[in-house]
Amino acid sequence: MWRVRMSVGALVALTLLGAAGCGRYRVRAPAVSVPVEWSEELFADKPDGVFTVELGKDGTPKDTVVGRVQRYRVRKGDTFLDVARYYGLGYEDLIAANPGIDPWIPKAGTELRLPTAYVLPCCTYRGVVVNIPELRLYRYEKIDGQPRRLRVRTYPVGLGRDQWRTPRGGYHIADKTKNPQWNIPESIRREHIRERGDKRHSIPGGHPDNPLGQYRMRLSNRIYSIHGTNMPWGVGQQTSHGCIRMYPEDIARLYPDVPVGTPVELTYQPVKAGRWGDLTFVEVHPDIYRYTKSLKTSAAQALAKRKLGGKADADAVEDAVTEPTGVPVRVSG
């Protein structure tokens, strides 16, 4: 399996600076295209972004920005759904990063910006962290024999619709099941009856209608789970009844590496602040559940929590929150 392993380095900083509009630092790597047609086999063997960060004496990352923005050259017949899935993104990620481009019939030859750079959510660096407004999951793992280094993996997720909001809070993995049967909660069953006349009380594991997919990791609040899906297009969108949905290939990779008891934090950070060396970045996402007073207030709070408020230019921060793109934006002088 081809996996891309990227650590924070000079190329990351330069690429991010380019994304932030600092022209004198812009680095434009050649735009890439997938050489074969989209298929489930191709998605199963797609790149797996794995990042490594250095830890300080306090056990927290020295730099909290990972990855690099990439570019993709559209082929005839491409859609945002396929491109997003292959590059570990959600549909809405591509929409936000590429305003004005038709997501269903993008013109062949168009260059898309792939927002595959991330500010790490503040401030838990163990177990699994899901940042709800970002619709993204982070998995932190210690590296054997390297106490000053931390491995980070990240995946897009589908979360709860507004009337079925994914909760906030601290939990842990309570149990794990392959090919789980779905026992349909009565409230959801009533919805199914009303919308499509489906009166089933359960759907067996492995059935194509089973929305849990092939793997389920149930949280200590047993109403909610991290699981696969039979509708990959819903990843990166608000389509669930509160659970955390993953692409089938992503949950297949994550499932073996998350033991029962692993802590899981469901956090809500529409604005994240981070640093790379002496540079300060913010990454802004829509406030999907309308929990915050304003994105500007959230940005000030995020910068203060990271102790970066004095290093950020107020005008740059305001520009970033005015148009949430989900791409880390440099806001230091």
Secondary structure, DSSP 8 states (H G I E B T S, - for coil): ----EEE--HHHHHHHHHHTT-GGG------B--SS---HHHHHT----EEEEEB-TTSSBS--EEE--EEEE--TT--HHHHHHHTT--HHHHHHHSTTS-SSS--TT-EEEE--EEE--SS--SEEEEEGGGTEEEEEEEETTEEEEEEEEEEE-BEE-GGG----EEEEEEEEEES--EE--HHHHHHHHHHH----SEE-TT-TT-TTTTEEEEESSTT-EEE--S-GGGTTSEEESS-EE--HHHHHHHGGGS-TT-EEEEE--SEEEEEETTEEEEEE---TT--SS-HHHHHHHHHHHTT-GGGB-HHHHHHHHHS--SS-EE-B-
